[in-house]
Amino acid sequence: MSSRKRQSYDTSFKLKAVERAEKSSKEAAAREFKVDAKRIRVWCTQKEQLLKMKNERKSKRRRLDGAGRKPNDVEMEEELFEWIVELRSRHLRVSRRMIQLQAKTSSDENFKASRGWLDRFMKRHSLALRRKTTISQAVPSDVIPKLVNYILHIRSLQTRHNYSTDSILAMDETACWMDMPSDTTVATTGSRSIPLKTTGHEKDHFTVILTAKANGTKLKPYIVFKGKGTRLIKALQQISGVIVRFSSNGWMNDTLTIDYLQSIIGAFSFTKRLLIWDAYRCHTSVSTRAETNKLRLHTAIVPGGCTKFIQAADVVWNSCFKAHLRTTYDTWLADPTGHEYTRGGNLKAPSRSLLCEWVKAAWDAVPANMVENSFASCAITTLPDGSDDENIHCFKPGEPCEEGRSLLADKMKTFGTDHKTNDDDLFSLDEDPEELENNEICIDEDIEEGPDESSSGEDN
């Protein structure tokens, strides 16, 4: 049985049919325009609306204003739209996820607030997601050979030591901010200016070190705030699930790196372990290397300029972690009941204890299977014989470094005969210029702003 395709007609066609019906009869118009007579009768009753649409230059429209499927809860949608307008009037960010959560809390428990409903709701109210554009850059010529040599070094270590997934770790320092405004917000279409409100602490950063094992186990976040922390450290150390430290610039140094190794990685181990980290200075210093030797810890340094292609945290964890962190921040900023203000009436940044809770919750929200899979997609736990190299993300078709797959395959032909026979880190003298530049930008901004340990409040 063939299905009959439903026809639709624009305003001009309908008005011509109405004009013909008025001159002769509705049945004659139906025969001439090859439509059902019932449609002609409906269009005749809609003549005024059709003429109005024609005068408003909507003659190509196929549906009258207000036609179509109606929303299930008009009142809820009106309140939701007013909520969005109110947040945007305060220059606060509104995400699609925030709209779905607000709709669920404002409706009955059976309402799912699906993506389809969200798309229709935004279309009904002329809402759109505004986004910044980015510029892509060519991959430097030395990156692919570096990636291949790094993978071969990992496999060389794996072949000799046969690490278990419980003994392979990866870590990364990532800068987080007291204010976390996103690049996007839901706003009415046609808006020329898209301001976003903050607490004014966009330049105040802190560092979060995320660490995980190849079996998907996530270790405690290691958080470094700027300042001496004299008044705050005891209270912050009582927060379970995180390790909190302070430094003069809110970034890692040799002393904190050794403390991190002792506090997070731990000294007790009956077997050799492997730690993957980037080529930041405090990872390759003499004091750090002495500490890793004492802890029976092998290291594999991700070559400079390669972290965005093959470091598990950069490729997988950080985006998920920061998305949860930003959602929590947006929710906090949109709810004035939890805000504190200075004597001058300015909104204070989130307290450091609150930030610690957010960091822990965001890290907990990153799925363990995502973490486990990231070790394979970044060539850490792929088989040493190369039989599952198709899982290496940066070498997949369409990725910037896809040519590396063939180069790695060529190198693997002689891997069993000419690979290294010692455990020396291949890139121990390397330095990541991007990592160094990002860290120094944070430090330079702190120097310009000056020390401000307590500017955000007693607990900040």
DASUL-V399828 format. One record per residue. RES is the residue in one letter. SS is DSSP state (helix for helix, strand for strand, loop for the rest). PHI is phi in degrees with one decimal (* if undefined). D_LAST is the distance of its C-alpha to the last C-alpha in Angstrom with 1 decimal. Layout:
BEGIN
res->RES ss->SS phi->PHI d_last->D_LAST
res->RES ss->SS phi->PHI d_last->D_LAST
END
This chain:
BEGIN
res->M ss->loop phi->* d_last->70.2
res->S ss->loop phi->-81.1 d_last->68.7
res->S ss->loop phi->-85.9 d_last->65.8
res->R ss->loop phi->-88.0 d_last->66.4
res->K ss->loop phi->-74.3 d_last->63.8
res->R ss->loop phi->-77.4 d_last->62.5
res->Q ss->loop phi->-95.2 d_last->63.2
res->S ss->loop phi->-132.5 d_last->61.2
res->Y ss->loop phi->-133.1 d_last->62.6
res->D ss->loop phi->-81.9 d_last->61.1
res->T ss->helix phi->-62.1 d_last->61.7
res->S ss->helix phi->-61.2 d_last->64.6
res->F ss->helix phi->-61.6 d_last->66.5
res->K ss->helix phi->-64.2 d_last->66.1
res->L ss->helix phi->-67.1 d_last->67.4
res->K ss->helix phi->-64.6 d_last->70.4
res->A ss->helix phi->-65.4 d_last->71.2
res->V ss->helix phi->-63.2 d_last->70.9
res->E ss->helix phi->-60.5 d_last->73.2
res->R ss->helix phi->-67.2 d_last->75.8
res->A ss->helix phi->-64.7 d_last->75.6
res->E ss->helix phi->-71.4 d_last->76.3
res->K ss->helix phi->-80.3 d_last->79.3
res->S ss->loop phi->-124.6 d_last->80.9
res->S ss->loop phi->-153.9 d_last->79.3
res->K ss->helix phi->-64.5 d_last->76.2
res->E ss->helix phi->-66.9 d_last->78.2
res->A ss->helix phi->-66.6 d_last->79.5
res->A ss->helix phi->-64.2 d_last->76.0
res->A ss->helix phi->-64.3 d_last->74.8
res->R ss->helix phi->-68.2 d_last->77.7
res->E ss->helix phi->-67.0 d_last->77.2
res->F ss->helix phi->-95.6 d_last->73.4
res->K ss->loop phi->56.1 d_last->73.7
res->V ss->loop phi->-131.0 d_last->71.2
res->D ss->loop phi->-70.7 d_last->71.6
res->A ss->helix phi->-62.6 d_last->73.2
res->K ss->helix phi->-62.4 d_last->70.4
res->R ss->helix phi->-64.5 d_last->67.9
res->I ss->helix phi->-61.5 d_last->70.2
res->R ss->helix phi->-64.1 d_last->70.3
res->V ss->helix phi->-64.5 d_last->66.5
res->W ss->helix phi->-65.5 d_last->66.1
res->C ss->helix phi->-63.6 d_last->68.7
res->T ss->helix phi->-70.5 d_last->66.6
res->Q ss->loop phi->-98.9 d_last->63.5
res->K ss->helix phi->-56.6 d_last->65.5
res->E ss->helix phi->-62.9 d_last->63.5
res->Q ss->helix phi->-66.0 d_last->60.2
res->L ss->helix phi->-66.3 d_last->61.6
res->L ss->helix phi->-63.8 d_last->63.0
res->K ss->helix phi->-63.0 d_last->59.6
res->M ss->helix phi->-65.1 d_last->57.9
res->K ss->helix phi->-65.4 d_last->60.6
res->N ss->helix phi->-65.7 d_last->60.2
res->E ss->loop phi->-89.2 d_last->56.5
res->R ss->loop phi->59.0 d_last->57.4
res->K ss->loop phi->-116.0 d_last->56.3
res->S ss->loop phi->-68.8 d_last->59.7
res->K ss->loop phi->-89.4 d_last->58.4
res->R ss->loop phi->-66.1 d_last->56.2
res->R ss->loop phi->-108.9 d_last->57.5
res->R ss->loop phi->-139.0 d_last->55.6
res->L ss->loop phi->-70.9 d_last->55.5
res->D ss->loop phi->-59.7 d_last->52.3
res->G ss->loop phi->89.6 d_last->51.0
res->A ss->loop phi->-80.9 d_last->53.1
res->G ss->loop phi->94.8 d_last->51.9
res->R ss->loop phi->-68.4 d_last->50.0
res->K ss->loop phi->-87.0 d_last->48.0
res->P ss->loop phi->-63.2 d_last->44.5
res->N ss->loop phi->-67.0 d_last->44.6
res->D ss->loop phi->-131.7 d_last->42.2
res->V ss->helix phi->-63.9 d_last->42.5
res->E ss->helix phi->-63.1 d_last->40.4
res->M ss->helix phi->-62.2 d_last->37.5
res->E ss->helix phi->-66.5 d_last->37.6
res->E ss->helix phi->-64.4 d_last->37.8
res->E ss->helix phi->-65.5 d_last->34.7
res->L ss->helix phi->-65.6 d_last->32.9
res->F ss->helix phi->-64.3 d_last->34.0
res->E ss->helix phi->-63.1 d_last->32.8
res->W ss->helix phi->-63.3 d_last->29.4
res->I ss->helix phi->-65.0 d_last->29.2
res->V ss->helix phi->-61.2 d_last->30.6
res->E ss->helix phi->-66.4 d_last->28.0
res->L ss->helix phi->-65.8 d_last->25.1
res->R ss->helix phi->-69.5 d_last->26.7
res->S ss->helix phi->-65.8 d_last->27.4
res->R ss->loop phi->-95.7 d_last->23.7
res->H ss->loop phi->62.3 d_last->23.6
res->L ss->loop phi->-94.1 d_last->21.7
res->R ss->loop phi->-73.8 d_last->22.8
res->V ss->loop phi->-126.6 d_last->25.3
res->S ss->loop phi->-100.5 d_last->26.5
res->R ss->helix phi->-60.3 d_last->29.7
res->R ss->helix phi->-63.3 d_last->28.0
res->M ss->helix phi->-61.6 d_last->26.0
res->I ss->helix phi->-64.1 d_last->29.4
res->Q ss->helix phi->-62.5 d_last->31.0
res->L ss->helix phi->-65.4 d_last->28.4
res->Q ss->helix phi->-65.4 d_last->28.7
res->A ss->helix phi->-64.5 d_last->32.4
res->K ss->helix phi->-63.9 d_last->32.6
res->T ss->helix phi->-72.8 d_last->30.7
res->S ss->helix phi->-97.2 d_last->32.9
res->S ss->loop phi->-124.3 d_last->36.2
res->D ss->loop phi->-76.2 d_last->38.2
res->E ss->loop phi->-67.6 d_last->37.5
res->N ss->loop phi->-84.3 d_last->40.3
res->F ss->loop phi->-78.0 d_last->38.8
res->K ss->loop phi->-92.8 d_last->37.6
res->A ss->loop phi->50.7 d_last->36.0
res->S ss->loop phi->-70.6 d_last->37.6
res->R ss->helix phi->-65.5 d_last->37.3
res->G ss->helix phi->-62.5 d_last->40.7
res->W ss->helix phi->-60.3 d_last->39.8
res->L ss->helix phi->-61.5 d_last->36.7
res->D ss->helix phi->-60.6 d_last->38.9
res->R ss->helix phi->-68.3 d_last->41.4
res->F ss->helix phi->-61.5 d_last->38.9
res->M ss->helix phi->-66.2 d_last->37.4
res->K ss->helix phi->-67.6 d_last->41.0
res->R ss->helix phi->-61.7 d_last->42.0
res->H ss->loop phi->-108.7 d_last->39.3
res->S ss->loop phi->53.8 d_last->39.4
res->L ss->strand phi->-107.5 d_last->36.0
res->A ss->strand phi->-147.1 d_last->35.2
res->L ss->strand phi->-92.7 d_last->32.5
res->R ss->strand phi->-95.8 d_last->31.8
res->R ss->loop phi->-137.7 d_last->31.2
res->K ss->loop phi->-77.5 d_last->30.9
res->T ss->loop phi->-96.7 d_last->33.7
res->T ss->loop phi->-125.5 d_last->33.6
res->I ss->loop phi->-112.5 d_last->36.2
res->S ss->loop phi->-86.7 d_last->37.5
res->Q ss->loop phi->-122.3 d_last->38.6
res->A ss->loop phi->-70.5 d_last->41.5
res->V ss->loop phi->-76.1 d_last->40.8
res->P ss->loop phi->-56.6 d_last->41.7
res->S ss->loop phi->-65.8 d_last->45.0
res->D ss->loop phi->-87.5 d_last->43.7
res->V ss->helix phi->-69.0 d_last->41.1
res->I ss->helix phi->-62.1 d_last->43.6
res->P ss->helix phi->-59.4 d_last->45.4
res->K ss->helix phi->-62.0 d_last->42.1
res->L ss->helix phi->-60.4 d_last->41.1
res->V ss->helix phi->-64.3 d_last->44.5
res->N ss->helix phi->-65.4 d_last->44.5
res->Y ss->helix phi->-64.5 d_last->41.0
res->I ss->helix phi->-62.7 d_last->42.3
res->L ss->helix phi->-64.6 d_last->45.4
res->H ss->helix phi->-64.6 d_last->43.4
res->I ss->helix phi->-59.0 d_last->41.5
res->R ss->helix phi->-68.8 d_last->44.9
res->S ss->helix phi->-63.3 d_last->46.4
res->L ss->helix phi->-64.7 d_last->43.8
res->Q ss->helix phi->-63.3 d_last->44.2
res->T ss->helix phi->-63.3 d_last->48.0
res->R ss->helix phi->-79.1 d_last->48.0
res->H ss->helix phi->-112.2 d_last->45.3
res->N ss->loop phi->49.3 d_last->45.3
res->Y ss->loop phi->-61.5 d_last->41.6
res->S ss->loop phi->-79.9 d_last->40.8
res->T ss->helix phi->-65.6 d_last->38.1
res->D ss->helix phi->-77.9 d_last->36.1
res->S ss->helix phi->-107.1 d_last->36.3
res->I ss->strand phi->-107.0 d_last->35.2
res->L ss->strand phi->-126.0 d_last->31.5
res->A ss->strand phi->-134.4 d_last->29.6
res->M ss->strand phi->-142.2 d_last->26.1
res->D ss->strand phi->-159.7 d_last->24.2
res->E ss->strand phi->-88.0 d_last->21.0
res->T ss->strand phi->-133.3 d_last->19.6
res->A ss->strand phi->-79.6 d_last->17.1
res->C ss->strand phi->-119.5 d_last->14.6
res->W ss->strand phi->-130.6 d_last->12.6
res->M ss->loop phi->-60.6 d_last->9.6
res->D ss->loop phi->-111.7 d_last->12.7
res->M ss->loop phi->-127.7 d_last->15.7
res->P ss->loop phi->-65.9 d_last->18.7
res->S ss->loop phi->-85.2 d_last->21.9
res->D ss->loop phi->-81.1 d_last->25.3
res->T ss->loop phi->-127.0 d_last->27.0
res->T ss->strand phi->-156.0 d_last->27.1
res->V ss->strand phi->-78.1 d_last->30.0
res->A ss->strand phi->-149.5 d_last->31.6
res->T ss->strand phi->-66.8 d_last->35.1
res->T ss->loop phi->-65.6 d_last->37.6
res->G ss->loop phi->90.8 d_last->38.7
res->S ss->loop phi->-67.4 d_last->35.4
res->R ss->loop phi->-82.3 d_last->35.5
res->S ss->loop phi->-111.9 d_last->31.9
res->I ss->loop phi->-122.9 d_last->29.0
res->P ss->loop phi->-77.3 d_last->25.8
res->L ss->loop phi->-128.5 d_last->22.4
res->K ss->loop phi->-76.2 d_last->19.6
res->T ss->loop phi->-138.7 d_last->16.0
res->T ss->loop phi->-89.4 d_last->12.9
res->G ss->loop phi->87.7 d_last->14.1
res->H ss->loop phi->-116.7 d_last->11.7
res->E ss->loop phi->-63.1 d_last->14.6
res->K ss->loop phi->-91.4 d_last->14.8
res->D ss->loop phi->-85.7 d_last->11.3
res->H ss->strand phi->-113.0 d_last->12.1
res->F ss->strand phi->-141.9 d_last->11.6
res->T ss->strand phi->-110.6 d_last->14.7
res->V ss->strand phi->-120.6 d_last->16.1
res->I ss->strand phi->-105.9 d_last->19.4
res->L ss->strand phi->-102.1 d_last->21.6
res->T ss->strand phi->-134.7 d_last->24.8
res->A ss->strand phi->-149.0 d_last->27.8
res->K ss->strand phi->-100.5 d_last->31.4
res->A ss->loop phi->-66.9 d_last->34.4
res->N ss->loop phi->-87.1 d_last->35.2
res->G ss->loop phi->96.7 d_last->32.1
res->T ss->loop phi->-70.0 d_last->30.0
res->K ss->strand phi->-102.5 d_last->26.3
res->L ss->loop phi->-88.2 d_last->24.5
res->K ss->loop phi->-60.8 d_last->20.9
res->P ss->strand phi->-65.7 d_last->18.3
res->Y ss->strand phi->-109.0 d_last->17.2
res->I ss->strand phi->-111.5 d_last->13.7
res->V ss->strand phi->-120.0 d_last->13.0
res->F ss->strand phi->-98.6 d_last->9.8
res->K ss->strand phi->-82.1 d_last->10.5
res->G ss->loop phi->119.9 d_last->10.8
res->K ss->loop phi->-83.9 d_last->12.4
res->G ss->loop phi->69.7 d_last->9.9
res->T ss->loop phi->-56.5 d_last->12.2
res->R ss->loop phi->-83.1 d_last->10.3
res->L ss->loop phi->-108.3 d_last->8.3
res->I ss->helix phi->-60.5 d_last->11.0
res->K ss->helix phi->-63.7 d_last->13.3
res->A ss->helix phi->-67.0 d_last->11.3
res->L ss->helix phi->-70.1 d_last->10.2
res->Q ss->helix phi->-70.0 d_last->13.9
res->Q ss->loop phi->-80.8 d_last->15.1
res->I ss->loop phi->-73.6 d_last->14.1
res->S ss->loop phi->-75.7 d_last->17.6
res->G ss->loop phi->89.1 d_last->18.7
res->V ss->strand phi->-139.0 d_last->16.3
res->I ss->strand phi->-113.1 d_last->16.2
res->V ss->strand phi->-116.3 d_last->13.0
res->R ss->strand phi->-137.0 d_last->13.6
res->F ss->strand phi->-126.7 d_last->12.5
res->S ss->strand phi->-142.5 d_last->14.8
res->S ss->loop phi->-62.8 d_last->15.4
res->N ss->loop phi->-119.0 d_last->15.4
res->G ss->loop phi->75.3 d_last->13.5
res->W ss->loop phi->-127.7 d_last->16.9
res->M ss->loop phi->-76.9 d_last->19.6
res->N ss->loop phi->-142.0 d_last->22.2
res->D ss->helix phi->-60.3 d_last->25.2
res->T ss->helix phi->-62.8 d_last->23.6
res->L ss->helix phi->-69.7 d_last->20.9
res->T ss->helix phi->-65.1 d_last->23.7
res->I ss->helix phi->-64.7 d_last->25.8
res->D ss->helix phi->-62.6 d_last->23.0
res->Y ss->helix phi->-60.3 d_last->22.5
res->L ss->helix phi->-59.8 d_last->26.3
res->Q ss->helix phi->-74.2 d_last->26.5
res->S ss->helix phi->-81.4 d_last->23.6
res->I ss->helix phi->-101.7 d_last->24.2
res->I ss->helix phi->-71.1 d_last->27.8
res->G ss->loop phi->87.5 d_last->29.0
res->A ss->loop phi->-90.0 d_last->32.1
res->F ss->loop phi->-87.8 d_last->34.4
res->S ss->loop phi->-162.6 d_last->36.8
res->F ss->loop phi->-86.6 d_last->40.5
res->T ss->loop phi->-124.2 d_last->40.8
res->K ss->loop phi->-68.7 d_last->39.9
res->R ss->strand phi->-125.6 d_last->36.8
res->L ss->strand phi->-124.0 d_last->36.0
res->L ss->strand phi->-115.6 d_last->32.6
res->I ss->strand phi->-101.9 d_last->32.3
res->W ss->strand phi->-150.3 d_last->29.8
res->D ss->strand phi->-87.3 d_last->29.8
res->A ss->loop phi->-90.8 d_last->31.2
res->Y ss->loop phi->-77.7 d_last->28.1
res->R ss->helix phi->-56.3 d_last->28.8
res->C ss->helix phi->-72.7 d_last->27.0
res->H ss->helix phi->-86.5 d_last->28.9
res->T ss->helix phi->-112.5 d_last->32.2
res->S ss->loop phi->-69.7 d_last->31.8
res->V ss->helix phi->-62.4 d_last->34.4
res->S ss->helix phi->-65.7 d_last->31.9
res->T ss->helix phi->-67.8 d_last->30.6
res->R ss->helix phi->-65.1 d_last->34.1
res->A ss->helix phi->-65.3 d_last->35.1
res->E ss->helix phi->-69.7 d_last->32.4
res->T ss->helix phi->-64.8 d_last->33.5
res->N ss->helix phi->-64.3 d_last->37.1
res->K ss->helix phi->-65.0 d_last->36.2
res->L ss->loop phi->-87.9 d_last->34.6
res->R ss->loop phi->54.1 d_last->37.7
res->L ss->strand phi->-118.2 d_last->35.6
res->H ss->strand phi->-77.1 d_last->37.3
res->T ss->strand phi->-126.7 d_last->35.3
res->A ss->strand phi->-130.3 d_last->36.1
res->I ss->strand phi->-91.9 d_last->34.4
res->V ss->strand phi->-67.8 d_last->34.2
res->P ss->loop phi->-58.0 d_last->36.1
res->G ss->loop phi->-57.8 d_last->34.5
res->G ss->loop phi->82.0 d_last->34.5
res->C ss->loop phi->-113.4 d_last->35.1
res->T ss->helix phi->-60.9 d_last->31.7
res->K ss->helix phi->-71.6 d_last->31.7
res->F ss->helix phi->-101.6 d_last->35.2
res->I ss->helix phi->-142.6 d_last->35.1
res->Q ss->loop phi->-91.2 d_last->31.6
res->A ss->helix phi->-53.8 d_last->30.9
res->A ss->helix phi->-65.4 d_last->27.1
res->D ss->helix phi->-66.2 d_last->27.8
res->V ss->helix phi->-78.5 d_last->30.9
res->V ss->helix phi->-125.7 d_last->29.7
res->W ss->helix phi->-64.7 d_last->26.4
res->N ss->helix phi->-58.8 d_last->23.8
res->S ss->helix phi->-63.4 d_last->25.2
res->C ss->helix phi->-66.6 d_last->25.1
res->F ss->helix phi->-59.4 d_last->21.6
res->K ss->helix phi->-72.7 d_last->20.1
res->A ss->helix phi->-64.2 d_last->22.2
res->H ss->helix phi->-65.8 d_last->20.8
res->L ss->helix phi->-64.2 d_last->17.2
res->R ss->helix phi->-69.6 d_last->18.1
res->T ss->helix phi->-62.0 d_last->20.0
res->T ss->helix phi->-63.0 d_last->17.1
res->Y ss->helix phi->-63.3 d_last->15.0
res->D ss->helix phi->-59.7 d_last->18.2
res->T ss->helix phi->-63.8 d_last->18.7
res->W ss->helix phi->-62.1 d_last->15.3
res->L ss->helix phi->-67.1 d_last->15.9
res->A ss->helix phi->-79.0 d_last->19.4
res->D ss->loop phi->-110.3 d_last->18.7
res->P ss->helix phi->-68.1 d_last->17.6
res->T ss->helix phi->-66.8 d_last->17.7
res->G ss->helix phi->-100.9 d_last->14.2
res->H ss->loop phi->-89.7 d_last->12.7
res->E ss->loop phi->-123.3 d_last->11.0
res->Y ss->strand phi->-127.6 d_last->12.4
res->T ss->loop phi->-76.5 d_last->12.5
res->R ss->loop phi->-62.0 d_last->15.7
res->G ss->loop phi->-83.0 d_last->17.3
res->G ss->loop phi->88.0 d_last->16.9
res->N ss->loop phi->-87.2 d_last->14.7
res->L ss->strand phi->-70.6 d_last->12.7
res->K ss->loop phi->-79.4 d_last->8.9
res->A ss->loop phi->-68.9 d_last->7.5
res->P ss->loop phi->-58.1 d_last->6.8
res->S ss->loop phi->-67.7 d_last->3.9
res->R ss->helix phi->-65.4 d_last->4.4
res->S ss->helix phi->-64.7 d_last->7.1
res->L ss->helix phi->-67.1 d_last->8.5
res->L ss->helix phi->-61.3 d_last->8.8
res->C ss->helix phi->-61.8 d_last->10.6
res->E ss->helix phi->-63.9 d_last->12.8
res->W ss->helix phi->-63.6 d_last->13.6
res->V ss->helix phi->-61.1 d_last->14.6
res->K ss->helix phi->-61.5 d_last->16.8
res->A ss->helix phi->-64.5 d_last->18.4
res->A ss->helix phi->-66.7 d_last->19.2
res->W ss->helix phi->-69.0 d_last->20.7
res->D ss->helix phi->-61.9 d_last->22.6
res->A ss->helix phi->-77.2 d_last->24.0
res->V ss->loop phi->-72.4 d_last->25.6
res->P ss->loop phi->-61.8 d_last->29.2
res->A ss->helix phi->-63.2 d_last->30.6
res->N ss->helix phi->-68.3 d_last->33.9
res->M ss->helix phi->-65.1 d_last->32.2
res->V ss->helix phi->-63.3 d_last->30.7
res->E ss->helix phi->-60.6 d_last->34.2
res->N ss->helix phi->-67.1 d_last->36.0
res->S ss->helix phi->-64.2 d_last->33.8
res->F ss->helix phi->-67.4 d_last->35.3
res->A ss->helix phi->-75.6 d_last->38.8
res->S ss->helix phi->-68.0 d_last->38.1
res->C ss->loop phi->-105.5 d_last->36.7
res->A ss->loop phi->66.1 d_last->39.8
res->I ss->loop phi->-86.6 d_last->38.3
res->T ss->loop phi->-114.8 d_last->40.3
res->T ss->loop phi->-65.8 d_last->43.2
res->L ss->loop phi->-64.4 d_last->46.5
res->P ss->loop phi->-59.9 d_last->47.7
res->D ss->loop phi->-82.8 d_last->51.0
res->G ss->loop phi->79.6 d_last->49.4
res->S ss->loop phi->-70.2 d_last->50.9
res->D ss->loop phi->-122.0 d_last->47.8
res->D ss->helix phi->-66.3 d_last->46.6
res->E ss->helix phi->-66.0 d_last->46.7
res->N ss->helix phi->-84.0 d_last->43.3
res->I ss->loop phi->-71.8 d_last->41.6
res->H ss->helix phi->-61.0 d_last->39.6
res->C ss->helix phi->-69.8 d_last->39.8
res->F ss->helix phi->-100.7 d_last->43.6
res->K ss->loop phi->-71.3 d_last->44.3
res->P ss->loop phi->-56.7 d_last->46.6
res->G ss->loop phi->92.7 d_last->44.8
res->E ss->loop phi->-84.3 d_last->41.9
res->P ss->loop phi->-58.4 d_last->41.6
res->C ss->loop phi->-109.9 d_last->42.8
res->E ss->loop phi->-60.1 d_last->45.5
res->E ss->loop phi->-66.9 d_last->48.1
res->G ss->helix phi->-65.3 d_last->46.4
res->R ss->helix phi->-62.2 d_last->48.0
res->S ss->helix phi->-70.9 d_last->51.5
res->L ss->helix phi->-65.0 d_last->50.6
res->L ss->helix phi->-64.6 d_last->49.0
res->A ss->helix phi->-61.9 d_last->52.2
res->D ss->helix phi->-64.7 d_last->54.3
res->K ss->helix phi->-66.3 d_last->52.3
res->M ss->helix phi->-68.1 d_last->52.5
res->K ss->loop phi->-64.6 d_last->56.3
res->T ss->loop phi->-113.9 d_last->56.2
res->F ss->helix phi->-61.4 d_last->53.0
res->G ss->helix phi->-70.6 d_last->54.9
res->T ss->helix phi->-108.7 d_last->57.0
res->D ss->helix phi->-122.2 d_last->54.9
res->H ss->loop phi->-75.3 d_last->51.3
res->K ss->loop phi->-61.2 d_last->49.6
res->T ss->loop phi->-113.7 d_last->50.4
res->N ss->loop phi->-127.9 d_last->47.5
res->D ss->loop phi->-98.4 d_last->43.8
res->D ss->loop phi->-59.9 d_last->42.6
res->D ss->loop phi->-69.8 d_last->39.8
res->L ss->loop phi->-61.5 d_last->41.5
res->F ss->loop phi->-117.1 d_last->38.6
res->S ss->loop phi->-66.7 d_last->37.2
res->L ss->loop phi->-101.5 d_last->37.8
res->D ss->loop phi->-79.2 d_last->36.5
res->E ss->loop phi->-144.2 d_last->33.4
res->D ss->loop phi->-89.4 d_last->31.7
res->P ss->helix phi->-63.7 d_last->31.6
res->E ss->helix phi->-67.1 d_last->29.5
res->E ss->helix phi->-62.4 d_last->26.8
res->L ss->helix phi->-64.2 d_last->27.0
res->E ss->helix phi->-64.2 d_last->26.9
res->N ss->helix phi->-61.8 d_last->23.8
res->N ss->helix phi->-66.5 d_last->21.9
res->E ss->helix phi->-70.1 d_last->23.2
res->I ss->helix phi->-62.4 d_last->22.2
res->C ss->helix phi->-59.2 d_last->18.5
res->I ss->helix phi->-66.7 d_last->19.1
res->D ss->helix phi->-62.5 d_last->21.2
res->E ss->helix phi->-64.9 d_last->18.8
res->D ss->helix phi->-63.5 d_last->16.1
res->I ss->helix phi->-65.1 d_last->19.0
res->E ss->helix phi->-64.0 d_last->20.0
res->E ss->helix phi->-76.0 d_last->16.6
res->G ss->loop phi->86.9 d_last->16.2
res->P ss->loop phi->-64.8 d_last->13.4
res->D ss->loop phi->-153.2 d_last->10.2
res->E ss->loop phi->-65.0 d_last->7.8
res->S ss->loop phi->-120.2 d_last->6.3
res->S ss->loop phi->-67.3 d_last->7.7
res->S ss->loop phi->-92.5 d_last->5.4
res->G ss->loop phi->126.3 d_last->5.2
res->E ss->loop phi->-61.1 d_last->5.7
res->D ss->loop phi->-97.4 d_last->3.8
res->N ss->loop phi->-89.2 d_last->0.0
END
